[in-house]
Amino acid sequence: MIGPVFGIVGFLCGYYLAQKRGGKTLDRLQYGAGFGIAFGLFGTLLGIALARFLGAA
């Protein structure tokens, strides 16, 4: 559940970063997709680590 939330947050961060740098629509979407994938992967790994650490089945 953490992975998709991090993915959405990453997409928004990447989108606004590209917007701040003056990127066009496709630039914004590309940054959003890249950041979304990276943050989502990090969130998934974090979720797995937390589940193993906290002993969730």
SVG drawing of the C-alpha trace seen along z (x, -y; Angstrom):
<svg xmlns="http://www.w3.org/2000/svg" viewBox="-2 -28 17 43">
<polyline fill="none" stroke="black" stroke-width="0.4" points="0.0,0.0 3.0,-2.3 4.3,-1.8 1.4,-3.4 1.2,-6.3 4.8,-7.0 4.4,-6.6 1.7,-9.3 3.7,-11.6 6.8,-11.0 4.7,-11.8 3.5,-15.1 7.1,-16.0 8.5,-15.3 5.6,-17.2 6.1,-20.3 9.9,-20.2 9.6,-20.2 7.0,-22.9 9.3,-25.0 12.1,-24.5 9.9,-25.7 9.2,-22.4 6.4,-21.8 3.6,-19.3 5.5,-16.2 8.5,-17.2 6.3,-17.4 4.8,-14.1 8.2,-12.4 9.6,-13.8 6.4,-12.8 6.7,-9.2 10.3,-8.9 9.9,-10.2 6.8,-8.2 8.5,-5.0 11.5,-5.7 9.4,-6.7 7.1,-3.8 9.9,-1.3 11.4,-2.9 8.0,-2.7 7.6,1.0 11.0,1.8 10.2,-0.2 6.9,1.7 8.7,5.0 11.3,4.0 8.7,2.7 6.7,5.9 9.7,8.0 10.9,5.8 7.5,5.6 6.7,9.3 3.6,8.9 2.5,12.1"/>
</svg>
